[in-house]
Amino acid sequence: MRFIVIALLIIGSGITAWNLRPAPVPDYWTEQEIALIKSLSLSNLPPLPADPSNQYADNENAAKFGQQLYFDTRLSGSGNFSCASCHKPELNFTDGLELAVAAGAGTRHTPSLIGLSYSPWYYWDGRKDSQWSQALAPLEAINEHDTNRLAIARLIESDPAYLETYRTIFGELPELPALNVGAAPVGRNETMSNWNKLDPSEQDAINRVFSNVGKALAAYQRRLIPGRGRFDDYADLLDTSDPRTDVGELEANEIAGLNLFIGRAQCINCHNGPLLTNHEFHNNGVLVVSGQLPPMGRYDGVRIARDDPFNCLGEYSDAEASECVELRFARDSNDLVGAHKTPTLRNIAETAPYMHGGQLATLDEVLRHYNEAPVSMLSHNEAKPLDLRQAELDQLKSFLLTLSAPLATDSHWLQAPLVTLPANQ
């Protein structure tokens, strides 16, 4: 009996020792590995892609106007919530919550806005195809801003500073209907009923003001760009003529984590490019949010985007149909059931919790999830078990921490500007 106990202790300690054994640090990178690592550096981040659906996307005055609107709580039914209430600058433009909470409880985790302007799709399921059309949806969502497009148009009309700014950027404000209650085709039953009482020309006038508000908000959000972390400095120091791994900036465990990231851990398959995202949609077998049905994800999202009146092909877009390539040729196959958007890993250590419903609280939980790759409740899990040791997961986490850095955005964009209040306040 004593022999059996001793044998089990020896075996158990051996398993523990094996599990705690880290991955070796490579002495040299191959030429292919160096090219791959350098492709992840922010030095290779291209200029912001143009948004043909928003002719004001890079207009300085529109960005300043969007900044005022972003921090203005009057863009909510209660007057208590602004865009910055959930996308907080001090929290890397997230809110730190599992699920968003504003006028009511939300159903999704609040993603960061940093670098989001590089993406062709918005929301976790990609149901919006531009940043300006995405910016409009929370304003009328009952559990978010809980206001309506007529109320927002009225705000622009009634605030002298906003009205003057609007005229400077977009031209004269169209004549709004003489309706003293809220109106919108979505939202609360009363506002939808009021909307149906308006003439098409009145609805169009409101929509034009509303869409311009979204375009200003997008112009502001395009200013939110990630800054260089220690990884970027390390990647830029690598040289094929001297491919040693110990070139400075990163410690041995971080280099080992990077080696896993581009190798056995397979992170690079989805988290690639300078923003460490492929901007695609994947089903990774994450547990369903408590109390919710399994979401269809991108499968529904692409269909919603096609039916959106504010999409690239819509009447309020500034693009030619030929410029709406993403929307016209978007993939909508059955393998997108349950798929959600790949988020950036920039500043990932500062944007917990994680996944579309905030289901995973820490980076350690995320790494364990991918290491085990559980069976998906809906469709199939694209990820496969990695079978990494705990010490290797720790190395991966060490590497991910090197992606943290202050934004490459002037500080004046990260706070509420001085705004002239309406005359009646």
Solvent accessible surface area in square Angstrom, and as a share of the most:
residue,aa,sasa,rsa
1,M,182,0.81
2,R,193,0.70
3,F,161,0.67
4,I,96,0.49
5,V,71,0.41
6,I,86,0.43
7,A,30,0.24
8,L,112,0.56
9,L,120,0.60
10,I,112,0.57
11,I,103,0.53
12,G,34,0.32
13,S,67,0.43
14,G,39,0.37
15,I,111,0.56
16,T,75,0.43
17,A,63,0.49
18,W,126,0.44
19,N,54,0.28
20,L,105,0.52
21,R,120,0.44
22,P,74,0.47
23,A,8,0.07
24,P,109,0.69
25,V,58,0.33
26,P,31,0.19
27,D,107,0.55
28,Y,133,0.50
29,W,5,0.02
30,T,78,0.46
31,E,129,0.58
32,Q,147,0.65
33,E,48,0.22
34,I,1,0.00
35,A,63,0.49
36,L,62,0.31
37,I,0,0.00
38,K,61,0.26
39,S,45,0.29
40,L,0,0.00
41,S,0,0.00
42,L,18,0.09
43,S,68,0.44
44,N,79,0.41
45,L,36,0.18
46,P,75,0.47
47,P,120,0.76
48,L,50,0.25
49,P,61,0.38
50,A,87,0.67
51,D,31,0.16
52,P,50,0.32
53,S,2,0.01
54,N,3,0.01
55,Q,123,0.54
56,Y,36,0.14
57,A,6,0.04
58,D,100,0.52
59,N,55,0.28
60,E,79,0.36
61,N,73,0.38
62,A,0,0.00
63,A,0,0.00
64,K,101,0.43
65,F,1,0.00
66,G,0,0.00
67,Q,9,0.04
68,Q,35,0.15
69,L,0,0.00
70,Y,1,0.00
71,F,37,0.16
72,D,15,0.08
73,T,54,0.32
74,R,49,0.18
75,L,1,0.00
76,S,8,0.05
77,G,53,0.51
78,S,73,0.47
79,G,34,0.33
80,N,101,0.52
81,F,49,0.20
82,S,8,0.05
83,C,18,0.11
84,A,15,0.12
85,S,33,0.21
86,C,19,0.11
87,H,33,0.15
88,K,61,0.26
89,P,30,0.19
90,E,132,0.59
91,L,66,0.33
92,N,26,0.13
93,F,1,0.00
94,T,2,0.01
95,D,9,0.05
96,G,39,0.38
97,L,79,0.39
98,E,109,0.49
99,L,45,0.23
100,A,17,0.13
101,V,83,0.48
102,A,13,0.10
103,A,47,0.36
104,G,24,0.23
105,A,79,0.61
106,G,11,0.11
107,T,75,0.44
108,R,64,0.23
109,H,10,0.04
110,T,7,0.04
111,P,46,0.29
112,S,21,0.13
113,L,6,0.03
114,I,8,0.04
115,G,3,0.03
116,L,33,0.17
117,S,8,0.05
118,Y,30,0.11
119,S,7,0.05
120,P,36,0.23
121,W,13,0.04
122,Y,8,0.03
123,Y,43,0.16
124,W,23,0.08
125,D,21,0.11
126,G,0,0.00
127,R,72,0.26
128,K,22,0.09
129,D,19,0.10
130,S,5,0.03
131,Q,8,0.04
132,W,0,0.00
133,S,0,0.00
134,Q,21,0.09
135,A,7,0.05
136,L,3,0.01
137,A,34,0.26
138,P,20,0.13
139,L,0,0.00
140,E,11,0.05
141,A,28,0.22
142,I,77,0.39
143,N,45,0.23
144,E,49,0.22
145,H,12,0.05
146,D,34,0.18
147,T,19,0.11
148,N,18,0.09
149,R,13,0.05
150,L,2,0.01
151,A,41,0.32
152,I,3,0.01
153,A,0,0.00
154,R,67,0.24
155,L,20,0.10
156,I,0,0.00
157,E,67,0.30
158,S,66,0.42
159,D,0,0.00
160,P,73,0.46
161,A,25,0.19
162,Y,0,0.00
163,L,30,0.15
164,E,119,0.53
165,T,37,0.21
166,Y,3,0.01
167,R,113,0.41
168,T,96,0.56
169,I,21,0.10
170,F,32,0.13
171,G,29,0.28
172,E,129,0.58
173,L,27,0.14
174,P,43,0.27
175,E,160,0.72
176,L,15,0.08
177,P,7,0.04
178,A,116,0.90
179,L,41,0.20
180,N,148,0.76
181,V,63,0.36
182,G,18,0.18
183,A,0,0.00
184,A,0,0.00
185,P,52,0.33
186,V,73,0.42
187,G,27,0.26
188,R,122,0.45
189,N,125,0.64
190,E,117,0.52
191,T,20,0.12
192,M,61,0.27
193,S,53,0.34
194,N,13,0.06
195,W,16,0.06
196,N,115,0.59
197,K,148,0.63
198,L,17,0.09
199,D,83,0.43
200,P,111,0.70
201,S,81,0.52
202,E,53,0.24
203,Q,38,0.17
204,D,40,0.21
205,A,11,0.08
206,I,0,0.00
207,N,18,0.09
208,R,99,0.36
209,V,0,0.00
210,F,1,0.00
211,S,3,0.02
212,N,21,0.11
213,V,0,0.00
214,G,0,0.00
215,K,6,0.03
216,A,0,0.00
217,L,0,0.00
218,A,2,0.01
219,A,0,0.00
220,Y,0,0.00
221,Q,7,0.03
222,R,15,0.06
223,R,69,0.25
224,L,1,0.01
225,I,33,0.17
226,P,4,0.02
227,G,5,0.05
228,R,102,0.37
229,G,5,0.05
230,R,100,0.36
231,F,0,0.00
232,D,0,0.00
233,D,54,0.28
234,Y,0,0.00
235,A,0,0.00
236,D,60,0.31
237,L,91,0.45
238,L,5,0.03
239,D,69,0.36
240,T,75,0.43
241,S,98,0.63
242,D,60,0.31
243,P,38,0.24
244,R,107,0.39
245,T,4,0.02
246,D,98,0.51
247,V,38,0.22
248,G,34,0.32
249,E,82,0.37
250,L,15,0.08
251,E,112,0.50
252,A,59,0.46
253,N,62,0.32
254,E,14,0.06
255,I,5,0.03
256,A,1,0.00
257,G,0,0.00
258,L,0,0.00
259,N,45,0.23
260,L,6,0.03
261,F,1,0.00
262,I,18,0.09
263,G,37,0.36
264,R,131,0.48
265,A,5,0.04
266,Q,88,0.39
267,C,30,0.18
268,I,22,0.11
269,N,95,0.49
270,C,33,0.20
271,H,28,0.12
272,N,49,0.25
273,G,25,0.24
274,P,22,0.14
275,L,9,0.05
276,L,0,0.00
277,T,11,0.06
278,N,37,0.19
279,H,41,0.18
280,E,83,0.37
281,F,9,0.04
282,H,33,0.15
283,N,8,0.04
284,N,35,0.18
285,G,4,0.04
286,V,25,0.14
287,L,126,0.63
288,V,32,0.18
289,V,13,0.08
290,S,110,0.71
291,G,89,0.85
292,Q,50,0.22
293,L,153,0.76
294,P,47,0.30
295,P,25,0.15
296,M,69,0.31
297,G,6,0.06
298,R,9,0.03
299,Y,48,0.18
300,D,59,0.31
301,G,0,0.00
302,V,0,0.00
303,R,84,0.31
304,I,85,0.43
305,A,0,0.00
306,R,91,0.33
307,D,121,0.63
308,D,18,0.10
309,P,84,0.53
310,F,7,0.03
311,N,8,0.04
312,C,13,0.08
313,L,86,0.43
314,G,21,0.20
315,E,115,0.52
316,Y,18,0.07
317,S,16,0.11
318,D,53,0.28
319,A,20,0.16
320,E,119,0.54
321,A,62,0.48
322,S,80,0.52
323,E,85,0.38
324,C,3,0.02
325,V,83,0.48
326,E,91,0.41
327,L,5,0.02
328,R,109,0.40
329,F,141,0.59
330,A,14,0.11
331,R,121,0.44
332,D,49,0.26
333,S,46,0.30
334,N,113,0.58
335,D,64,0.33
336,L,6,0.03
337,V,23,0.13
338,G,9,0.09
339,A,0,0.00
340,H,18,0.08
341,K,20,0.08
342,T,11,0.06
343,P,56,0.35
344,T,29,0.17
345,L,16,0.08
346,R,9,0.03
347,N,6,0.03
348,I,14,0.07
349,A,32,0.24
350,E,83,0.37
351,T,15,0.09
352,A,39,0.30
353,P,12,0.07
354,Y,14,0.05
355,M,29,0.13
356,H,14,0.06
357,G,3,0.03
358,G,2,0.02
359,Q,43,0.19
360,L,26,0.13
361,A,55,0.42
362,T,61,0.36
363,L,15,0.07
364,D,45,0.23
365,E,56,0.25
366,V,19,0.11
367,L,15,0.07
368,R,105,0.38
369,H,19,0.08
370,Y,53,0.20
371,N,21,0.11
372,E,113,0.50
373,A,13,0.10
374,P,53,0.33
375,V,140,0.81
376,S,14,0.09
377,M,126,0.56
378,L,48,0.24
379,S,59,0.38
380,H,90,0.40
381,N,13,0.07
382,E,68,0.30
383,A,23,0.18
384,K,125,0.53
385,P,75,0.47
386,L,32,0.16
387,D,113,0.59
388,L,10,0.05
389,R,25,0.09
390,Q,59,0.26
391,A,11,0.08
392,E,1,0.01
393,L,8,0.04
394,D,66,0.34
395,Q,12,0.05
396,L,3,0.01
397,K,60,0.25
398,S,20,0.13
399,F,0,0.00
400,L,11,0.06
401,L,81,0.40
402,T,2,0.01
403,L,1,0.00
404,S,35,0.22
405,A,17,0.13
406,P,118,0.74
407,L,34,0.17
408,A,67,0.52
409,T,18,0.10
410,D,93,0.48
411,S,83,0.54
412,H,93,0.41
413,W,11,0.04
414,L,51,0.25
415,Q,104,0.46
416,A,62,0.48
417,P,41,0.26
418,L,177,0.88
419,V,46,0.27
420,T,87,0.50
421,L,107,0.53
422,P,8,0.05
423,A,91,0.71
424,N,131,0.67
425,Q,133,0.59
